[in-house]
Amino acid sequence: MERTEILSKLRDIFRDVLDNEEITLAETTSANDIEEWDSLANVQLIVEVESEFGIRFTSTEITSWKNIGDWISCIDSKI
């Protein structure tokens, strides 16, 4: 799966979980860029991403992510 495909799926998940159809994601997007993306939303996002891609993340992986590009790299390495 290409990084652009992963990004597109992530965008759809973020829009659904955060209930905001206006959200756009880039590899440089971080939680600071999206008002609705707080710690509770982060947990919900992780659960949805794991479900969508059929993967599991470790706590070490999750805490290392700085932006969407890090999420994509981690997903890409697991699928």
N, CA, C and O atoms as a DFTB+ gen file, in Angstrom:
316 C
 N C O
     1  1       0.850      -1.184       0.000
     2  2       0.000       0.000       0.000
     3  2       0.891       1.242       0.000
     4  3       1.866       1.323       0.748
     5  1       0.544       2.190      -0.839
     6  2       1.313       3.422      -0.937
     7  2       1.036       4.350       0.248
     8  3      -0.022       4.279       0.874
     9  1       1.995       5.211       0.540
    10  2       1.834       6.170       1.637
    11  2       0.616       7.066       1.411
    12  3      -0.069       7.443       2.362
    13  1       0.349       7.406       0.143
    14  2      -0.803       8.261      -0.146
    15  2      -2.118       7.551       0.171
    16  3      -3.079       8.186       0.604
    17  1      -2.161       6.235      -0.042
    18  2      -3.360       5.465       0.287
    19  2      -3.564       5.417       1.799
    20  3      -4.685       5.562       2.288
    21  1      -2.470       5.212       2.535
    22  2      -2.544       5.197       3.997
    23  2      -3.017       6.563       4.487
    24  3      -3.885       6.646       5.355
    25  1      -2.451       7.628       3.936
    26  2      -2.843       8.993       4.327
    27  2      -4.331       9.220       4.075
    28  3      -5.010       9.826       4.903
    29  1      -4.837       8.751       2.962
    30  2      -6.249       8.912       2.629
    31  2      -7.130       8.183       3.643
    32  3      -8.141       8.723       4.090
    33  1      -6.748       6.956       4.004
    34  2      -7.517       6.210       5.000
    35  2      -7.452       6.898       6.357
    36  3      -8.452       6.972       7.071
    37  1      -6.272       7.400       6.709
    38  2      -6.139       8.118       7.977
    39  2      -7.030       9.351       7.999
    40  3      -7.684       9.629       9.004
    41  1      -7.059      10.089       6.897
    42  2      -7.917      11.280       6.803
    43  2      -9.368      10.914       7.082
    44  3     -10.052      11.604       7.837
    45  1      -9.839       9.828       6.474
    46  2     -11.216       9.397       6.685
    47  2     -11.467       9.017       8.144
    48  3     -12.515       9.345       8.700
    49  1     -10.514       8.330       8.758
    50  2     -10.640       7.947      10.167
    51  2     -10.669       9.188      11.051
    52  3     -11.509       9.289      11.945
    53  1      -9.771      10.121      10.816
    54  2      -9.720      11.350      11.609
    55  2     -11.025      12.130      11.475
    56  3     -11.554      12.628      12.469
    57  1     -11.542      12.237      10.267
    58  2     -12.795      12.968      10.058
    59  2     -13.943      12.306      10.819
    60  3     -14.780      12.991      11.408
    61  1     -13.979      10.986      10.805
    62  2     -15.040      10.248      11.479
    63  2     -14.917      10.359      13.000
    64  3     -15.881      10.722      13.675
    65  1     -13.750      10.052      13.536
    66  2     -13.544      10.055      14.988
    67  2     -13.689      11.458      15.569
    68  3     -14.297      11.638      16.624
    69  1     -13.134      12.443      14.883
    70  2     -13.159      13.811      15.398
    71  2     -14.412      14.576      14.960
    72  3     -14.602      15.735      15.330
    73  1     -15.257      13.918      14.174
    74  2     -16.520      14.490      13.718
    75  2     -16.325      15.859      13.071
    76  3     -16.989      16.837      13.416
    77  1     -15.389      15.894      12.120
    78  2     -15.081      17.146      11.424
    79  2     -14.678      16.822       9.986
    80  3     -13.566      16.360       9.732
    81  1     -15.582      17.067       9.063
    82  2     -15.340      16.766       7.650
    83  2     -14.341      17.724       6.996
    84  3     -13.922      17.497       5.861
    85  1     -13.964      18.771       7.688
    86  2     -13.040      19.762       7.141
    87  2     -11.569      19.385       7.341
    88  3     -10.681      20.042       6.797
    89  1     -11.315      18.342       8.109
    90  2      -9.930      17.979       8.434
    91  2      -9.184      17.541       7.176
    92  3      -9.654      16.704       6.406
    93  1      -8.017      18.131       6.998
    94  2      -7.095      17.686       5.960
    95  2      -5.801      17.291       6.659
    96  3      -5.388      17.929       7.627
    97  1      -5.173      16.245       6.165
    98  2      -3.943      15.759       6.766
    99  2      -2.798      15.824       5.768
   100  3      -2.977      15.601       4.571
   101  1      -1.635      16.131       6.282
   102  2      -0.388      16.050       5.527
   103  2       0.584      15.284       6.428
   104  3       0.315      15.087       7.613
   105  1       1.689      14.864       5.872
   106  2       2.648      14.106       6.681
   107  2       3.196      14.940       7.835
   108  3       3.669      14.389       8.829
   109  1       3.136      16.252       7.712
   110  2       3.657      17.128       8.768
   111  2       2.600      17.517       9.807
   112  3       2.918      18.193      10.785
   113  1       1.356      17.100       9.604
   114  2       0.280      17.435      10.533
   115  2       0.528      16.790      11.894
   116  3       0.879      15.613      11.985
   117  1       0.339      17.585      12.951
   118  2       0.477      17.058      14.321
   119  2      -0.775      17.428      15.124
   120  3      -1.656      18.137      14.638
   121  1      -0.830      16.935      16.351
   122  2      -1.982      17.221      17.214
   123  2      -2.143      18.720      17.444
   124  3      -3.258      19.188      17.676
   125  1      -1.070      19.467      17.386
   126  2      -1.149      20.920      17.567
   127  2      -1.911      21.611      16.442
   128  3      -2.375      22.740      16.600
   129  1      -2.039      20.929      15.307
   130  2      -2.681      21.524      14.136
   131  2      -4.192      21.299      14.076
   132  3      -4.886      21.952      13.296
   133  1      -4.705      20.370      14.904
   134  2      -6.122      20.017      14.857
   135  2      -6.718      20.183      16.248
   136  3      -6.368      19.456      17.178
   137  1      -7.617      21.145      16.376
   138  2      -8.171      21.508      17.684
   139  2      -8.798      20.320      18.415
   140  3      -8.635      20.185      19.628
   141  1      -9.511      19.462      17.688
   142  2     -10.232      18.341      18.312
   143  2      -9.330      17.185      18.747
   144  3      -9.775      16.284      19.458
   145  1      -8.083      17.209      18.329
   146  2      -7.170      16.082      18.566
   147  2      -6.523      16.225      19.944
   148  3      -5.407      16.730      20.068
   149  1      -7.239      15.774      20.975
   150  2      -6.707      15.786      22.336
   151  2      -6.314      14.361      22.738
   152  3      -6.335      13.456      21.903
   153  1      -5.962      14.158      23.993
   154  2      -5.462      12.850      24.424
   155  2      -6.530      11.759      24.325
   156  3      -6.218      10.630      23.946
   157  1      -7.771      12.074      24.656
   158  2      -8.839      11.085      24.528
   159  2      -9.080      10.739      23.063
   160  3      -9.230       9.568      22.712
   161  1      -9.116      11.743      22.225
   162  2      -9.297      11.511      20.792
   163  2      -8.144      10.681      20.240
   164  3      -8.342       9.852      19.352
   165  1      -6.943      10.902      20.762
   166  2      -5.781      10.153      20.293
   167  2      -5.976       8.655      20.528
   168  3      -5.666       7.838      19.661
   169  1      -6.488       8.305      21.699
   170  2      -6.750       6.889      22.004
   171  2      -7.791       6.337      21.036
   172  3      -7.622       5.238      20.507
   173  1      -8.859       7.085      20.800
   174  2      -9.896       6.651      19.871
   175  2      -9.346       6.492      18.453
   176  3      -9.694       5.546      17.747
   177  1      -8.493       7.418      18.049
   178  2      -7.878       7.340      16.720
   179  2      -7.016       6.096      16.589
   180  3      -7.081       5.396      15.578
   181  1      -6.217       5.821      17.595
   182  2      -5.336       4.654      17.563
   183  2      -6.151       3.371      17.447
   184  3      -5.822       2.493      16.649
   185  1      -7.214       3.261      18.242
   186  2      -8.073       2.070      18.196
   187  2      -8.676       1.897      16.808
   188  3      -8.697       0.788      16.274
   189  1      -9.164       2.979      16.226
   190  2      -9.763       2.905      14.892
   191  2      -8.732       2.542      13.816
   192  3      -9.028       1.762      12.911
   193  1      -7.533       3.104      13.916
   194  2      -6.484       2.803      12.947
   195  2      -6.079       1.334      13.056
   196  3      -5.912       0.656      12.042
   197  1      -5.921       0.848      14.280
   198  2      -5.578      -0.568      14.466
   199  2      -6.647      -1.468      13.857
   200  3      -6.334      -2.464      13.205
   201  1      -7.898      -1.114      14.071
   202  2      -9.003      -1.901      13.525
   203  2      -9.037      -1.851      11.999
   204  3      -9.196      -2.880      11.343
   205  1      -8.889      -0.657      11.441
   206  2      -8.949      -0.475       9.981
   207  2      -7.847      -1.254       9.258
   208  3      -8.086      -1.867       8.218
   209  1      -6.641      -1.221       9.823
   210  2      -5.507      -1.849       9.149
   211  2      -5.206      -3.260       9.660
   212  3      -4.341      -3.941       9.108
   213  1      -5.909      -3.705      10.706
   214  2      -5.690      -5.047      11.246
   215  2      -4.317      -5.205      11.877
   216  3      -3.670      -6.241      11.723
   217  1      -3.876      -4.175      12.588
   218  2      -2.547      -4.182      13.201
   219  2      -2.656      -3.753      14.656
   220  3      -3.713      -3.311      15.105
   221  1      -1.553      -3.888      15.391
   222  2      -1.478      -3.408      16.768
   223  2      -0.203      -2.600      16.929
   224  3       0.840      -2.941      16.369
   225  1      -0.300      -1.520      17.703
   226  2       0.853      -0.675      17.993
   227  2       1.329      -0.938      19.413
   228  3       0.540      -1.294      20.288
   229  1       2.629      -0.758      19.633
   230  2       3.165      -0.822      20.986
   231  2       3.131       0.578      21.585
   232  3       3.046       1.573      20.865
   233  1       3.197       0.640      22.903
   234  2       3.207       1.959      23.545
   235  2       4.452       2.744      23.155
   236  3       4.406       3.970      23.060
   237  1       5.559       2.053      22.930
   238  2       6.795       2.720      22.501
   239  2       6.607       3.378      21.139
   240  3       7.033       4.513      20.924
   241  1       5.966       2.660      20.223
   242  2       5.708       3.231      18.900
   243  2       4.818       4.472      19.017
   244  3       5.111       5.516      18.434
   245  1       3.750       4.344      19.761
   246  2       2.786       5.435      19.891
   247  2       3.434       6.686      20.474
   248  3       3.204       7.792      19.983
   249  1       4.232       6.520      21.504
   250  2       4.845       7.691      22.138
   251  2       5.949       8.314      21.293
   252  3       6.373       9.437      21.566
   253  1       6.418       7.607      20.275
   254  2       7.477       8.156      19.420
   255  2       6.926       9.015      18.280
   256  3       7.684       9.751      17.647
   257  1       5.626       8.934      18.009
   258  2       5.040       9.655      16.881
   259  2       4.994      11.149      17.150
   260  3       4.510      11.595      18.191
   261  1       5.501      11.909      16.203
   262  2       5.472      13.374      16.290
   263  2       4.469      13.992      15.315
   264  3       3.988      15.105      15.527
   265  1       4.159      13.251      14.240
   266  2       3.250      13.779      13.219
   267  2       2.640      12.631      12.416
   268  3       2.949      11.464      12.659
   269  1       1.791      12.960      11.480
   270  2       1.106      11.946      10.676
   271  2       2.096      11.107       9.863
   272  3       1.862       9.920       9.637
   273  1       3.184      11.711       9.429
   274  2       4.205      10.951       8.705
   275  2       4.743       9.797       9.535
   276  3       5.021       8.724       9.000
   277  1       4.893      10.011      10.848
   278  2       5.343       8.933      11.737
   279  2       4.284       7.835      11.832
   280  3       4.615       6.649      11.856
   281  1       3.019       8.229      11.884
   282  2       1.934       7.233      11.899
   283  2       2.002       6.398      10.618
   284  3       1.926       5.171      10.666
   285  1       2.145       7.066       9.484
   286  2       2.167       6.373       8.200
   287  2       3.341       5.399       8.122
   288  3       3.178       4.262       7.678
   289  1       4.517       5.840       8.551
   290  2       5.694       4.965       8.527
   291  2       5.475       3.725       9.380
   292  3       5.838       2.618       8.982
   293  1       4.886       3.911      10.541
   294  2       4.639       2.794      11.437
   295  2       3.603       1.832      10.828
   296  3       3.794       0.616      10.849
   297  1       2.526       2.376      10.297
   298  2       1.506       1.525       9.647
   299  2       2.122       0.788       8.485
   300  3       1.914      -0.416       8.335
   301  1       2.877       1.488       7.657
   302  2       3.499       0.898       6.480
   303  2       4.419      -0.264       6.854
   304  3       4.493      -1.255       6.126
   305  1       5.112      -0.150       7.972
   306  2       6.032      -1.208       8.388
   307  2       5.303      -2.457       8.882
   308  3       5.905      -3.526       8.977
   309  1       4.006      -2.329       9.198
   310  2       3.247      -3.437       9.750
   311  2       2.309      -4.110       8.737
   312  3       1.789      -5.193       9.005
   313  1       2.092      -3.479       7.581
   314  2       1.168      -4.082       6.608
   315  2       1.917      -4.623       5.397
   316  3       1.299      -5.164       4.480
